[in-house]
Amino acid sequence: MKPISDEYARIGAILKQARNALGLRQADISAPLGKTDSNVGQVEKGQTRYGLDRLRQHAQLVRADVEVLVGSKTADGDEGIEYQLVQAARLMRRIDRGQLRTLLGLLSVWNSQLPAEQRVDLPSPSDLAVKAR
């Protein structure tokens, strides 16, 4: 079975690496989570996912940083692109369409300078045009 996505595969790999670094078995994780060893294995392969509460529990058991898992910061503590985009989205809710187009233009330029694997799909500023009904 393939991973749900590259992101889930990445999260699972971090959880597995952290578990192995502590010398723990899947059974050491599955019991406190109320899950099966097989389920923990599927999560570590990115083939299934947890809700946020369960992910936090799992991360605590293996001493992994949830913010690193979900991409809101990097392992060295820097804020990740996802965090920065969430902050930009919060700002966008408070500005008018003209300001939003300007901001999206700036984000597009910034995004284009990132390595290809880190780029995200952004709407173009023209996507914000008010559509006639």
N, C-alpha and C positions, 0 to 999 in steps of 0.2 A: 504494500500500500504506500502511495506517495504522500508526502507532507501536504497539508492543506494549502500552505503557501510558504514562500521563502522566510517570511517573518516568523511563522510558527515553528519552522525548522530551526531558525536562529535562537528563538527563545528556548526551545527544547534542548538544543545543544548546550546552551549556557547552564540550564538546570542540571543536565547530566554531568557536565564537567565539574560543576560545584559539588554535586553529590559524590562523585568519584574522588575529588580532592579531599573530602572528609572521610573517605573510606566507608561510606554507607552503601547499603544494598537498596534495591528498589523496595523491598519489603520494609525497610526502616522508614521509608517515606510514605508508602501506601497505607500502612496501619493508622498513623495519626491523621491522615487525610480522609480515612474512611473509604479508600479506593482500593482497587486490586493492583497487584504488581504489574499486570498486563496494561492496566489503564495508565499507570505511571510511565511504563515503557512507551506507550503510544504518544503520550504528551512529550516525552523526551525526543521522539522522532518527528514531532510536529504533525502527527496524524490525528490528533484530537486536541481539544482545548478546554481550558477551565474558565469559570467565571473569575472576576477580579479577586473576590475574597479567597477562593481556593488557590489562585496563583500567588497571592500574598502569603498564605500559609505555607505553600510549597517552598517559596523563596526563603522564608524564615527558617524552615527546617534545614535548608542547604546553605544558609547564610549568603544568599544572593540578593543583590539590590534590585528591587522591583522597578525602580526608575531606569536602570540599565536594561532590564528585560523588555520593557515596553518602549524603549528608545527615547525617553524624555531626557536622558543624559547619557554620556558615554562612560565607560569604565573608569576613566581618569577624572570624572566629575564634571566635565564640560557639558553644557546644555546641548542636547541633540537637536537635529533639524525639526523633528516632530514637535518638540517643546516650543521651538521658535515659531513654527507655523501656528500652533494653538494660540500663542500670545498674539500673533498677527491677526488671527481670526477674531479674537476678543476685541482688539482695537477696531477691526472693520465694522463691528456692530454699532460703533459709536460715530461713524463718519458718513458723510453723504456720498452719493454715487461718483461724483467728480473726484473726491479724495480717494475713494476706493479704487477707481481706475488708475490713478497715479500710483497708489500703493501696489496694486497688482503689477503694474509695469515695472516698478522697482524690484518686486519679488521675482518676476520673470527673469530680469537681468541677473539677479543674485543666483537664482536657481540654475541658470545656464552656465554659470561658472563652476558649479559643483561637478565632481566626477560623475559620469553617466549613471553608475549604480546608486548614487545618492539623490539623484534628481527626482522630483515629484511632479505629478501632473497638476498644473495650475490652470484655472480658466484664463482666457485672454481678456484684457480690459474691454474689448468689444462685446464679450459675452454678457456684460452688464447692461447693455442697451435695453431700455424699456420696450417690451414687445407690445405691439398694438393688439387689442383683443377684438 
